[in-house]
Amino acid sequence: MWCPQVPPLPVITRATRSLIDKKLSGKVRVMALPETTADLLRKLSKELSRMRALLIDRYPNARNSLRIMLSSMGITAVHNAGSSAEVLRQVRAHSFDIILSDYQLEDGRDGQQLLEELRQQHLVPLSTVFFIITSERGYHNVVSVAELAPDDYLIKPFTADELQGRLVRSIHKKQFFAQLYEHLDNGAFALALATCERLLAQDSGFLLDAMRLKGEILNTLGRHAEAQSVYQQVLAQRVVPWARMGLAFALRGQQRLAEAESLGQSLVDEFPEFTAGYDFLAEVREEMGKPEEAQEVLLRAAVISPKNSSRQRMVGDVAARNNDLPTAEKAYGKVLERRRGSSLKNIDDYTNLSRVMVDRGHTAAARQITDELRRDWRGSRQGEFAALVMESLCANKEGDPARARQAVEKALLLNDALKDEGKLSGVSQKLTLDLAQACLATGDEASARNILREVAAENHEDRHMIANVQGIYARAGKEKDGQALLAEVGKEIVELNNRGVLAARRGDVEGSVKLLMEAAERVPNLQFLINATKAIFTLLDIKGWDPALARRGLRYLQMAQAKDLRNARVISTRELYQRVARKYGVAIVSLASAHRQGEEPGG
């Protein structure tokens, strides 16, 4: 079994702490702001009196001390929370300008988990100032605090003057970028770029912050050559890790993978605490066909910052693809432990771990995880569906075909019911593949073929998913059946796409919309969802706003965003929707509100 070597843990030094301070939110402090704390307090006095703050700490006395410090700044609208559950209730009910969170929370969770949760659930806007307060001084904890980039962090004990000085500068910066942040929250990247250009023309202390935002927006829009130029301008002035990584990302976007890999390697060598660099380097190496090297890089990052559950899941995924099952089991176990009790927990946290345990022959342990899944997701039919699939795989591994067949038959019935009710969104493609594998293992080849055909069609651009489909057939000794299925799916996708594209080329816009919508309904993969959305809003741009058609287009757009929110094609499609909506004076649905409410926007 291949086993990577993990380098010894570095010791936290003054230089390390300096780098971590600079890393926070990309804040390489270019120059001291001309205003003193007192100047800024006077300048912001009216705004501060209207601000709402949330104080998060286990101890009421600590919250009271913070409240007094804020009151001296004129901030009197102060809310309190002692647990993550109370935080979630508060942020859903109110919009906060300032959040000050202690690292250790009452319910055993920590501020890093909380910030990750708030960001992934889009519960706080970019304009909210988020500070983490901690007494932790260990290397792991300091890097972990910095990794999710709060606006700042304070190590206890600190004075009121320290809090005020850092807070007013963060607020001042947030106000400077307020309009830009609003555009980014709404997914309006073209408007954000225009705003960034305007801010760059101003004389401010935030030049490098604006340059960083410009580079990130250009990379997001797929304009990688322009992003490359921005980062090269920054690096000509000073070497900062975020600019080097942005440049590497731009090179990767131009398919200059060897250069991107080299730059990513130099980044993690010279700035070992810049953990995002490891994630980038791992992705590039997987893209280059170096999966074992990708896993090694991720493991190094996981040692430096062990509390990042998203990275632990990446480690598990890569290790599973490398057939390094012990490493995968360990990583998935950490994810489940870390996400337990969090609103970020999902069914895959359980099934990922259970699947690896089954593959290793640890069926008793896999059954324990399945029992835990049933308990934690009691009342969820998606949870029961997942448990039945895992139960079938366990029974098959244990040589109990009757029990395996009984479980998979129940799972198929539940799968059909969820599909009919439109509730399969809570079921991941990984779990769907597990269902297909369970069907093949129990002799139901027809059901397995139907499931795998659908998965392959919806994920034909995802090389890992296609490899999984091939792997399921290969493990069942039916490799040629898998190859034939994928060839058939590829042919269907080409034919479906060509019908709509050819209609558009003939100038039949309405006919093209109809054909592309049929394709998206039949095979809701990323390509067809994007094509249908663009066709719909192009037609609306020409013919006028139709609320029913707009709702359908926006539903396709949200399905595409759910598959790959940061995909450049998805972003350009959203830009088209926003431009047409603005043309007709229709309110634009933000990314955050759509994510929170799961709404189907109207016209």
VOKOLKOL-912267 format. One record per residue (C-alpha): residue number from 0; residue in three letters; x, y, z. Coordinates in nm, 2 decimals. Example, Ala and Ser with C-alpha at 12.3 -4.5 7.8 and 13.67 -1.06 7.14 Angstrom:
! VOKOLKOL-912267
  num  residu       x       y       z
    0     ALA    1.23   -0.45    0.78
    1     SER    1.37   -0.11    0.71
//
This chain:
! VOKOLKOL-912267
  num  residu       x       y       z
    0     MET    0.00    0.00    0.00
    1     TRP    0.14    0.34   -0.10
    2     CYS    0.19    0.57    0.20
    3     PRO    0.30    0.93    0.16
    4     GLN    0.56    1.08    0.39
    5     VAL    0.43    1.38    0.59
    6     PRO    0.70    1.64    0.67
    7     PRO    0.77    1.73    1.04
    8     LEU    0.54    2.00    1.18
    9     PRO    0.70    2.35    1.17
   10     VAL    0.73    2.56    1.48
   11     ILE    0.53    2.88    1.50
   12     THR    0.77    3.17    1.49
   13     ARG    0.73    3.55    1.49
   14     ALA    0.78    3.54    1.11
   15     THR    0.50    3.28    1.08
   16     ARG    0.26    3.49    1.29
   17     SER    0.35    3.79    1.07
   18     LEU    0.26    3.59    0.76
   19     ILE   -0.06    3.47    0.91
   20     ASP   -0.16    3.83    1.00
   21     LYS   -0.09    3.93    0.64
   22     LYS   -0.29    3.64    0.51
   23     LEU   -0.61    3.74    0.68
   24     SER   -0.86    3.84    0.41
   25     GLY   -0.56    3.91    0.18
   26     LYS   -0.47    4.20    0.40
   27     VAL   -0.11    4.28    0.32
   28     ARG   -0.11    4.62    0.48
   29     VAL    0.02    4.84    0.20
   30     MET    0.05    5.15    0.41
   31     ALA   -0.08    5.28    0.73
   32     LEU   -0.41    5.46    0.70
   33     PRO   -0.36    5.83    0.74
   34     GLU   -0.64    5.85    1.00
   35     THR   -0.58    5.76    1.37
   36     THR   -0.83    5.55    1.56
   37     ALA   -0.98    5.87    1.70
   38     ASP   -1.00    6.03    1.35
   39     LEU   -1.19    5.72    1.22
   40     LEU   -1.42    5.71    1.52
   41     ARG   -1.52    6.07    1.45
   42     LYS   -1.55    6.01    1.08
   43     LEU   -1.76    5.70    1.13
   44     SER   -1.96    5.82    1.43
   45     LYS   -2.30    5.84    1.25
   46     GLU   -2.25    5.50    1.08
   47     LEU   -2.14    5.33    1.40
   48     SER   -2.45    5.44    1.59
   49     ARG   -2.67    5.27    1.33
   50     MET   -2.47    4.94    1.32
   51     ARG   -2.59    4.61    1.47
   52     ALA   -2.34    4.37    1.63
   53     LEU   -2.35    4.01    1.74
   54     LEU   -2.13    3.89    2.03
   55     ILE   -2.06    3.52    2.05
   56     ASP   -1.91    3.38    2.37
   57     ARG   -1.99    3.11    2.62
   58     TYR   -1.96    3.34    2.91
   59     PRO   -2.20    3.63    2.97
   60     ASN   -1.93    3.83    3.15
   61     ALA   -1.71    3.82    2.84
   62     ARG   -2.00    3.93    2.62
   63     ASN   -2.07    4.21    2.86
   64     SER   -1.71    4.33    2.85
   65     LEU   -1.72    4.34    2.47
   66     ARG   -2.06    4.52    2.48
   67     ILE   -1.90    4.79    2.70
   68     MET   -1.61    4.83    2.45
   69     LEU   -1.85    4.86    2.16
   70     SER   -2.07    5.10    2.35
   71     SER   -1.77    5.33    2.39
   72     MET   -1.75    5.34    2.01
   73     GLY   -2.12    5.44    1.98
   74     ILE   -2.24    5.08    1.89
   75     THR   -2.54    5.01    2.11
   76     ALA   -2.75    4.77    1.90
   77     VAL   -2.59    4.46    2.04
   78     HIS   -2.72    4.10    2.03
   79     ASN   -2.57    3.80    2.22
   80     ALA   -2.53    3.43    2.15
   81     GLY   -2.36    3.16    2.36
   82     SER   -2.39    2.87    2.11
   83     SER   -2.38    2.80    1.74
   84     ALA   -2.75    2.72    1.73
   85     GLU   -2.83    3.06    1.88
   86     VAL   -2.59    3.22    1.62
   87     LEU   -2.78    3.06    1.33
   88     ARG   -3.11    3.17    1.47
   89     GLN   -2.98    3.53    1.51
   90     VAL   -2.82    3.56    1.16
   91     ARG   -3.14    3.43    1.00
   92     ALA   -3.35    3.69    1.18
   93     HIS   -3.12    3.99    1.15
   94     SER   -2.85    4.14    0.93
   95     PHE   -2.53    4.22    1.13
   96     ASP   -2.26    4.47    1.05
   97     ILE   -2.02    4.33    1.30
   98     ILE   -1.98    3.97    1.45
   99     LEU   -1.72    3.91    1.72
  100     SER   -1.69    3.54    1.80
  101     ASP   -1.49    3.36    2.06
  102     TYR   -1.30    3.06    1.93
  103     GLN   -1.45    2.81    2.17
  104     LEU   -1.83    2.79    2.17
  105     GLU   -2.06    2.64    2.44
  106     ASP   -2.17    2.34    2.24
  107     GLY   -1.82    2.21    2.19
  108     ARG   -1.78    2.36    1.84
  109     ASP   -1.54    2.65    1.75
  110     GLY   -1.53    2.97    1.57
  111     GLN   -1.37    2.82    1.26
  112     GLN   -1.66    2.58    1.22
  113     LEU   -1.90    2.86    1.27
  114     LEU   -1.74    3.09    1.01
  115     GLU   -1.72    2.80    0.76
  116     GLU   -2.09    2.73    0.82
  117     LEU   -2.20    3.09    0.78
  118     ARG   -2.00    3.14    0.46
  119     GLN   -2.11    2.81    0.30
  120     GLN   -2.47    2.88    0.38
  121     HIS   -2.44    3.24    0.26
  122     LEU   -2.58    3.36    0.59
  123     VAL   -2.36    3.67    0.63
  124     PRO   -2.27    3.91    0.35
  125     LEU   -1.92    4.01    0.25
  126     SER   -1.98    4.35    0.41
  127     THR   -2.01    4.20    0.76
  128     VAL   -1.70    4.25    0.97
  129     PHE   -1.61    3.91    1.13
  130     PHE   -1.35    3.89    1.41
  131     ILE   -1.24    3.57    1.59
  132     ILE   -1.12    3.61    1.95
  133     THR   -0.91    3.34    2.09
  134     SER   -0.67    3.25    2.37
  135     GLU   -0.53    2.97    2.15
  136     ARG   -0.16    3.02    2.07
  137     GLY   -0.07    2.68    1.93
  138     TYR    0.05    2.65    1.57
  139     HIS   -0.24    2.44    1.46
  140     ASN   -0.50    2.67    1.61
  141     VAL   -0.35    2.99    1.49
  142     VAL   -0.32    2.87    1.13
  143     SER   -0.67    2.72    1.15
  144     VAL   -0.81    3.06    1.26
  145     ALA   -0.63    3.24    0.98
  146     GLU   -0.72    2.99    0.71
  147     LEU   -1.08    3.09    0.67
  148     ALA   -0.98    3.45    0.66
  149     PRO   -1.18    3.64    0.92
  150     ASP   -1.14    4.01    0.89
  151     ASP   -0.91    4.00    1.18
  152     TYR   -0.84    3.80    1.50
  153     LEU   -0.75    3.90    1.85
  154     ILE   -0.55    3.70    2.10
  155     LYS   -0.66    3.74    2.46
  156     PRO   -0.59    3.94    2.66
  157     PHE   -0.65    4.26    2.46
  158     THR   -0.74    4.61    2.55
  159     ALA   -1.04    4.82    2.44
  160     ASP   -0.80    5.04    2.24
  161     GLU   -0.67    4.73    2.05
  162     LEU   -1.03    4.62    1.97
  163     GLN   -1.13    4.97    1.87
  164     GLY   -0.83    5.03    1.65
  165     ARG   -0.87    4.71    1.45
  166     LEU   -1.24    4.73    1.43
  167     VAL   -1.27    5.08    1.30
  168     ARG   -1.01    5.01    1.03
  169     SER   -1.20    4.70    0.93
  170     ILE   -1.52    4.89    0.91
  171     HIS   -1.36    5.17    0.71
  172     LYS   -1.23    4.91    0.46
  173     LYS   -1.57    4.74    0.44
  174     GLN   -1.73    5.07    0.36
  175     PHE   -1.48    5.15    0.09
  176     PHE   -1.56    4.82   -0.08
  177     ALA   -1.93    4.81    0.01
  178     GLN   -2.07    4.84   -0.35
  179     LEU   -1.82    4.59   -0.48
  180     TYR   -1.91    4.34   -0.20
  181     GLU   -2.28    4.38   -0.28
  182     HIS   -2.22    4.29   -0.65
  183     LEU   -2.01    3.99   -0.55
  184     ASP   -2.28    3.87   -0.31
  185     ASN   -2.53    3.89   -0.60
  186     GLY   -2.30    3.71   -0.84
  187     ALA   -2.28    4.02   -1.06
  188     PHE   -1.91    3.99   -1.15
  189     ALA   -1.91    4.22   -1.45
  190     LEU   -2.05    4.50   -1.23
  191     ALA   -1.81    4.41   -0.96
  192     LEU   -1.52    4.44   -1.20
  193     ALA   -1.64    4.78   -1.32
  194     THR   -1.66    4.89   -0.95
  195     CYS   -1.32    4.76   -0.89
  196     GLU   -1.17    4.97   -1.17
  197     ARG   -1.34    5.28   -1.03
  198     LEU   -1.20    5.21   -0.68
  199     LEU   -0.85    5.15   -0.82
  200     ALA   -0.86    5.50   -0.96
  201     GLN   -0.91    5.64   -0.62
  202     ASP   -0.63    5.74   -0.38
  203     SER   -0.67    5.50   -0.09
  204     GLY   -0.48    5.27    0.14
  205     PHE   -0.64    4.97   -0.02
  206     LEU   -0.45    4.95   -0.35
  207     LEU   -0.33    4.59   -0.31
  208     ASP   -0.67    4.48   -0.17
  209     ALA   -0.84    4.62   -0.49
  210     MET   -0.58    4.46   -0.71
  211     ARG   -0.64    4.12   -0.54
  212     LEU   -1.01    4.15   -0.59
  213     LYS   -0.97    4.25   -0.96
  214     GLY   -0.74    3.95   -1.02
  215     GLU   -0.99    3.71   -0.85
  216     ILE   -1.28    3.85   -1.05
  217     LEU   -1.10    3.82   -1.38
  218     ASN   -1.00    3.46   -1.30
  219     THR   -1.36    3.39   -1.20
  220     LEU   -1.48    3.53   -1.53
  221     GLY   -1.24    3.31   -1.72
  222     ARG   -1.03    3.61   -1.84
  223     HIS   -0.71    3.45   -1.73
  224     ALA   -0.46    3.64   -1.94
  225     GLU   -0.59    3.97   -1.80
  226     ALA   -0.57    3.82   -1.44
  227     GLN   -0.21    3.71   -1.51
  228     SER   -0.12    4.07   -1.59
  229     VAL   -0.28    4.20   -1.27
  230     TYR   -0.09    3.95   -1.05
  231     GLN    0.24    4.02   -1.23
  232     GLN    0.19    4.39   -1.16
  233     VAL    0.15    4.31   -0.79
  234     LEU    0.45    4.07   -0.78
  235     ALA    0.67    4.33   -0.95
  236     GLN    0.62    4.54   -0.63
  237     ARG    0.64    4.27   -0.36
  238     VAL    0.62    3.90   -0.32
  239     VAL    0.29    3.81   -0.15
  240     PRO    0.15    3.46   -0.15
  241     TRP   -0.20    3.54   -0.27
  242     ALA   -0.06    3.71   -0.58
  243     ARG    0.16    3.41   -0.66
  244     MET   -0.14    3.18   -0.62
  245     GLY   -0.36    3.40   -0.83
  246     LEU   -0.09    3.40   -1.11
  247     ALA   -0.07    3.02   -1.08
  248     PHE   -0.45    3.00   -1.12
  249     ALA   -0.44    3.22   -1.42
  250     LEU   -0.17    3.00   -1.58
  251     ARG   -0.38    2.69   -1.51
  252     GLY   -0.68    2.86   -1.67
  253     GLN   -0.47    2.90   -1.99
  254     GLN   -0.38    2.53   -1.97
  255     ARG   -0.02    2.61   -1.88
  256     LEU   -0.03    2.33   -1.62
  257     ALA    0.35    2.27   -1.59
  258     GLU    0.41    2.64   -1.51
  259     ALA    0.11    2.64   -1.27
  260     GLU    0.24    2.34   -1.09
  261     SER    0.59    2.49   -1.06
  262     LEU    0.46    2.81   -0.92
  263     GLY    0.23    2.62   -0.68
  264     GLN    0.52    2.42   -0.56
  265     SER    0.73    2.73   -0.49
  266     LEU    0.44    2.88   -0.31
  267     VAL    0.40    2.60   -0.06
  268     ASP    0.78    2.58   -0.02
  269     GLU    0.82    2.94    0.06
  270     PHE    0.49    3.01    0.24
  271     PRO    0.41    2.68    0.42
  272     GLU    0.12    2.83    0.62
  273     PHE   -0.06    2.95    0.31
  274     THR   -0.28    2.64    0.31
  275     ALA   -0.49    2.73    0.00
  276     GLY   -0.18    2.68   -0.20
  277     TYR   -0.17    2.31   -0.12
  278     ASP   -0.53    2.27   -0.24
  279     PHE   -0.45    2.44   -0.56
  280     LEU   -0.13    2.23   -0.62
  281     ALA   -0.33    1.91   -0.55
  282     GLU   -0.59    2.00   -0.81
  283     VAL   -0.33    2.08   -1.07
  284     ARG   -0.15    1.75   -1.00
  285     GLU   -0.47    1.55   -1.03
  286     GLU   -0.54    1.73   -1.36
  287     MET   -0.19    1.63   -1.48
  288     GLY   -0.25    1.27   -1.39
  289     LYS   -0.05    1.26   -1.07
  290     PRO   -0.30    1.15   -0.81
  291     GLU   -0.06    1.01   -0.56
  292     GLU    0.14    1.34   -0.55
  293     ALA   -0.19    1.53   -0.52
  294     GLN   -0.28    1.32   -0.21
  295     GLU    0.06    1.39   -0.05
  296     VAL    0.02    1.76   -0.09
  297     LEU   -0.33    1.75    0.07
  298     LEU   -0.20    1.55    0.36
  299     ARG    0.07    1.81    0.42
  300     ALA   -0.20    2.08    0.44
  301     ALA   -0.42    1.86    0.66
  302     VAL   -0.13    1.83    0.91
  303     ILE   -0.08    2.21    0.92
  304     SER   -0.45    2.29    0.95
  305     PRO   -0.63    1.97    1.07
  306     LYS   -0.96    2.13    1.15
  307     ASN   -1.06    2.21    0.80
  308     SER   -1.33    1.96    0.72
  309     SER   -1.36    2.06    0.35
  310     ARG   -1.00    1.97    0.30
  311     GLN   -1.04    1.64    0.50
  312     ARG   -1.31    1.55    0.26
  313     MET   -1.08    1.63   -0.03
  314     VAL   -0.82    1.40    0.12
  315     GLY   -1.08    1.12    0.16
  316     ASP   -1.19    1.16   -0.20
  317     VAL   -0.84    1.16   -0.35
  318     ALA   -0.73    0.87   -0.13
  319     ALA   -1.04    0.67   -0.23
  320     ARG   -0.96    0.73   -0.60
  321     ASN   -0.60    0.61   -0.52
  322     ASN   -0.74    0.30   -0.35
  323     ASP   -0.56    0.41   -0.03
  324     LEU   -0.86    0.30    0.18
  325     PRO   -0.70    0.34    0.53
  326     THR   -0.62    0.71    0.46
  327     ALA   -0.97    0.76    0.31
  328     GLU   -1.14    0.61    0.61
  329     LYS   -0.94    0.82    0.85
  330     ALA   -1.01    1.14    0.66
  331     TYR   -1.38    1.07    0.62
  332     GLY   -1.40    0.98    0.99
  333     LYS   -1.26    1.33    1.08
  334     VAL   -1.52    1.50    0.85
  335     LEU   -1.81    1.32    1.02
  336     GLU   -1.67    1.40    1.36
  337     ARG   -1.62    1.76    1.27
  338     ARG   -1.95    1.81    1.10
  339     ARG   -2.16    1.62    1.36
  340     GLY   -2.43    1.86    1.50
  341     SER   -2.36    2.12    1.23
  342     SER   -2.60    2.25    0.97
  343     LEU   -2.32    2.17    0.72
  344     LYS   -2.35    1.80    0.79
  345     ASN   -2.48    1.60    0.50
  346     ILE   -2.57    1.24    0.42
  347     ASP   -2.25    1.19    0.23
  348     ASP   -2.05    1.24    0.55
  349     TYR   -2.19    0.91    0.66
  350     THR   -2.20    0.72    0.33
  351     ASN   -1.85    0.82    0.24
  352     LEU   -1.72    0.66    0.56
  353     SER   -1.95    0.36    0.54
  354     ARG   -1.86    0.29    0.18
  355     VAL   -1.48    0.28    0.25
  356     MET   -1.54    0.06    0.55
  357     VAL   -1.74   -0.19    0.34
  358     ASP   -1.46   -0.19    0.08
  359     ARG   -1.21   -0.27    0.35
  360     GLY   -1.43   -0.55    0.48
  361     HIS   -1.52   -0.37    0.80
  362     THR   -1.89   -0.43    0.77
  363     ALA   -1.96   -0.42    1.14
  364     ALA   -1.82   -0.07    1.17
  365     ALA   -2.00    0.03    0.85
  366     ARG   -2.33   -0.09    1.00
  367     GLN   -2.26    0.13    1.31
  368     ILE   -2.22    0.43    1.08
  369     THR   -2.54    0.33    0.90
  370     ASP   -2.73    0.31    1.23
  371     GLU   -2.59    0.65    1.32
  372     LEU   -2.71    0.78    0.99
  373     ARG   -3.06    0.66    1.06
  374     ARG   -3.06    0.81    1.40
  375     ASP   -2.93    1.15    1.30
  376     TRP   -3.15    1.17    1.00
  377     ARG   -3.46    1.04    1.15
  378     GLY   -3.77    1.15    0.96
  379     SER   -3.56    1.21    0.64
  380     ARG   -3.65    0.98    0.35
  381     GLN   -3.33    1.07    0.18
  382     GLY   -3.15    0.95    0.50
  383     GLU   -3.35    0.63    0.50
  384     PHE   -3.27    0.58    0.13
  385     ALA   -2.90    0.62    0.20
  386     ALA   -2.92    0.38    0.49
  387     LEU   -3.09    0.11    0.27
  388     VAL   -2.82    0.14    0.00
  389     MET   -2.54    0.10    0.26
  390     GLU   -2.73   -0.18    0.42
  391     SER   -2.74   -0.36    0.08
  392     LEU   -2.37   -0.32    0.02
  393     CYS   -2.29   -0.45    0.37
  394     ALA   -2.51   -0.75    0.33
  395     ASN   -2.36   -0.83   -0.01
  396     LYS   -2.01   -0.80    0.13
  397     GLU   -2.11   -1.04    0.42
  398     GLY   -2.24   -1.30    0.17
  399     ASP   -2.61   -1.25    0.25
  400     PRO   -2.76   -1.20   -0.10
  401     ALA   -3.13   -1.23    0.02
  402     ARG   -3.08   -0.94    0.27
  403     ALA   -2.89   -0.74    0.01
  404     ARG   -3.16   -0.78   -0.25
  405     GLN   -3.44   -0.69    0.00
  406     ALA   -3.26   -0.37    0.10
  407     VAL   -3.19   -0.26   -0.26
  408     GLU   -3.55   -0.33   -0.36
  409     LYS   -3.67   -0.10   -0.09
  410     ALA   -3.41    0.16   -0.19
  411     LEU   -3.53    0.15   -0.55
  412     LEU   -3.89    0.21   -0.45
  413     LEU   -3.79    0.50   -0.23
  414     ASN   -3.57    0.64   -0.50
  415     ASP   -3.86    0.64   -0.75
  416     ALA   -4.09    0.80   -0.49
  417     LEU   -3.83    1.08   -0.42
  418     LYS   -3.79    1.13   -0.79
  419     ASP   -4.16    1.16   -0.85
  420     GLU   -4.19    1.42   -0.58
  421     GLY   -3.88    1.62   -0.70
  422     LYS   -3.69    1.55   -0.38
  423     LEU   -3.38    1.38   -0.52
  424     SER   -3.18    1.70   -0.47
  425     GLY   -3.08    1.58   -0.13
  426     VAL   -2.93    1.26   -0.28
  427     SER   -2.58    1.29   -0.41
  428     GLN   -2.45    1.14   -0.73
  429     LYS   -2.21    0.93   -0.52
  430     LEU   -2.50    0.77   -0.34
  431     THR   -2.68    0.71   -0.67
  432     LEU   -2.37    0.53   -0.79
  433     ASP   -2.38    0.32   -0.47
  434     LEU   -2.73    0.23   -0.56
  435     ALA   -2.63    0.12   -0.91
  436     GLN   -2.35   -0.09   -0.76
  437     ALA   -2.59   -0.25   -0.52
  438     CYS   -2.82   -0.33   -0.81
  439     LEU   -2.54   -0.50   -1.01
  440     ALA   -2.43   -0.69   -0.70
  441     THR   -2.78   -0.84   -0.66
  442     GLY   -2.83   -0.92   -1.02
  443     ASP   -3.06   -0.63   -1.12
  444     GLU   -2.86   -0.53   -1.43
  445     ALA   -3.15   -0.34   -1.59
  446     SER   -3.19   -0.10   -1.30
  447     ALA   -2.82   -0.05   -1.27
  448     ARG   -2.79    0.03   -1.64
  449     ASN   -3.07    0.29   -1.62
  450     ILE   -2.92    0.45   -1.32
  451     LEU   -2.56    0.46   -1.46
  452     ARG   -2.69    0.59   -1.79
  453     GLU   -2.86    0.88   -1.62
  454     VAL   -2.55    0.96   -1.40
  455     ALA   -2.32    0.94   -1.70
  456     ALA   -2.54    1.18   -1.91
  457     GLU   -2.58    1.43   -1.63
  458     ASN   -2.20    1.43   -1.55
  459     HIS   -2.04    1.37   -1.89
  460     GLU   -1.79    1.65   -1.82
  461     ASP   -1.69    1.51   -1.48
  462     ARG   -1.40    1.28   -1.54
  463     HIS   -1.40    1.14   -1.19
  464     MET   -1.77    1.05   -1.21
  465     ILE   -1.72    0.89   -1.55
  466     ALA   -1.43    0.69   -1.41
  467     ASN   -1.66    0.58   -1.12
  468     VAL   -1.92    0.45   -1.37
  469     GLN   -1.64    0.26   -1.55
  470     GLY   -1.51    0.13   -1.22
  471     ILE   -1.85   -0.01   -1.11
  472     TYR   -1.88   -0.21   -1.43
  473     ALA   -1.52   -0.32   -1.41
  474     ARG   -1.56   -0.45   -1.05
  475     ALA   -1.87   -0.65   -1.17
  476     GLY   -1.66   -0.80   -1.45
  477     LYS   -1.86   -0.62   -1.72
  478     GLU   -1.61   -0.36   -1.84
  479     LYS   -1.73   -0.39   -2.21
  480     ASP   -2.09   -0.32   -2.10
  481     GLY   -1.96    0.00   -1.93
  482     GLN   -1.77    0.11   -2.24
  483     ALA   -2.08    0.05   -2.46
  484     LEU   -2.30    0.25   -2.23
  485     LEU   -2.07    0.55   -2.22
  486     ALA   -2.04    0.55   -2.60
  487     GLU   -2.41    0.55   -2.63
  488     VAL   -2.45    0.83   -2.38
  489     GLY   -2.19    1.04   -2.56
  490     LYS   -2.37    1.00   -2.90
  491     GLU   -2.70    1.10   -2.74
  492     ILE   -2.56    1.41   -2.59
  493     VAL   -2.41    1.52   -2.92
  494     GLU   -2.74    1.46   -3.11
  495     LEU   -2.95    1.65   -2.85
  496     ASN   -2.71    1.94   -2.84
  497     ASN   -2.69    1.97   -3.22
  498     ARG   -3.06    1.99   -3.27
  499     GLY   -3.09    2.31   -3.06
  500     VAL   -2.77    2.46   -3.19
  501     LEU   -2.86    2.41   -3.56
  502     ALA   -3.20    2.57   -3.50
  503     ALA   -3.03    2.87   -3.35
  504     ARG   -2.80    2.90   -3.65
  505     ARG   -3.10    2.89   -3.88
  506     GLY   -3.23    3.20   -3.70
  507     ASP   -3.51    3.00   -3.54
  508     VAL   -3.46    3.14   -3.18
  509     GLU   -3.80    3.02   -3.05
  510     GLY   -3.75    2.67   -3.20
  511     SER   -3.40    2.66   -3.05
  512     VAL   -3.53    2.75   -2.70
  513     LYS   -3.79    2.47   -2.72
  514     LEU   -3.54    2.21   -2.83
  515     LEU   -3.28    2.32   -2.57
  516     MET   -3.53    2.31   -2.29
  517     GLU   -3.63    1.96   -2.40
  518     ALA   -3.26    1.86   -2.38
  519     ALA   -3.22    2.02   -2.03
  520     GLU   -3.53    1.84   -1.90
  521     ARG   -3.42    1.51   -2.05
  522     VAL   -3.06    1.53   -1.95
  523     PRO   -3.00    1.81   -1.69
  524     ASN   -2.62    1.82   -1.73
  525     LEU   -2.42    2.14   -1.69
  526     GLN   -2.39    2.20   -2.07
  527     PHE   -2.76    2.16   -2.15
  528     LEU   -2.87    2.37   -1.84
  529     ILE   -2.64    2.65   -1.95
  530     ASN   -2.75    2.63   -2.32
  531     ALA   -3.12    2.63   -2.23
  532     THR   -3.07    2.93   -1.99
  533     LYS   -2.88    3.13   -2.24
  534     ALA   -3.14    3.06   -2.51
  535     ILE   -3.43    3.16   -2.29
  536     PHE   -3.28    3.49   -2.18
  537     THR   -3.16    3.57   -2.53
  538     LEU   -3.52    3.52   -2.65
  539     LEU   -3.65    3.74   -2.36
  540     ASP   -3.40    4.01   -2.45
  541     ILE   -3.54    4.01   -2.81
  542     LYS   -3.91    3.95   -2.75
  543     GLY   -3.98    4.10   -2.41
  544     TRP   -4.01    3.97   -2.05
  545     ASP   -4.22    3.66   -2.00
  546     PRO   -4.25    3.58   -1.63
  547     ALA   -4.33    3.21   -1.68
  548     LEU   -4.04    3.16   -1.92
  549     ALA   -3.81    3.36   -1.70
  550     ARG   -3.89    3.14   -1.40
  551     ARG   -3.80    2.83   -1.61
  552     GLY   -3.47    2.99   -1.72
  553     LEU   -3.38    3.08   -1.37
  554     ARG   -3.46    2.73   -1.25
  555     TYR   -3.22    2.60   -1.50
  556     LEU   -2.96    2.86   -1.39
  557     GLN   -3.00    2.76   -1.03
  558     MET   -2.96    2.39   -1.12
  559     ALA   -2.64    2.48   -1.30
  560     GLN   -2.51    2.68   -1.01
  561     ALA   -2.58    2.39   -0.78
  562     LYS   -2.35    2.18   -1.00
  563     ASP   -2.06    2.43   -1.03
  564     LEU   -2.12    2.78   -0.88
  565     ARG   -1.77    2.91   -0.98
  566     ASN   -1.77    2.77   -1.34
  567     ALA   -1.70    3.06   -1.58
  568     ARG   -1.98    2.94   -1.82
  569     VAL   -2.23    2.94   -1.53
  570     ILE   -2.11    3.29   -1.43
  571     SER   -2.15    3.43   -1.78
  572     THR   -2.50    3.28   -1.80
  573     ARG   -2.59    3.45   -1.48
  574     GLU   -2.45    3.78   -1.61
  575     LEU   -2.68    3.74   -1.91
  576     TYR   -2.98    3.69   -1.69
  577     GLN   -2.90    3.99   -1.48
  578     ARG   -2.85    4.21   -1.78
  579     VAL   -3.19    4.12   -1.93
  580     ALA   -3.36    4.15   -1.59
  581     ARG   -3.22    4.50   -1.54
  582     LYS   -3.33    4.59   -1.89
  583     TYR   -3.69    4.53   -1.80
  584     GLY   -3.67    4.66   -1.44
  585     VAL   -3.72    4.31   -1.29
  586     ALA   -3.57    4.25   -0.94
  587     ILE   -3.26    4.03   -0.95
  588     VAL   -3.25    3.73   -0.71
  589     SER   -2.92    3.73   -0.52
  590     LEU   -2.72    3.41   -0.48
  591     ALA   -2.76    3.43   -0.11
  592     SER   -3.14    3.45   -0.10
  593     ALA   -3.17    3.17   -0.36
  594     HIS   -2.94    2.95   -0.15
  595     ARG   -3.12    3.02    0.18
  596     GLN   -3.48    2.99    0.05
  597     GLY   -3.44    2.74   -0.23
  598     GLU   -3.68    2.97   -0.41
  599     GLU   -3.80    2.97   -0.77
  600     PRO   -3.78    3.34   -0.85
  601     GLY   -4.06    3.51   -1.03
  602     GLY   -4.08    3.78   -1.28
//
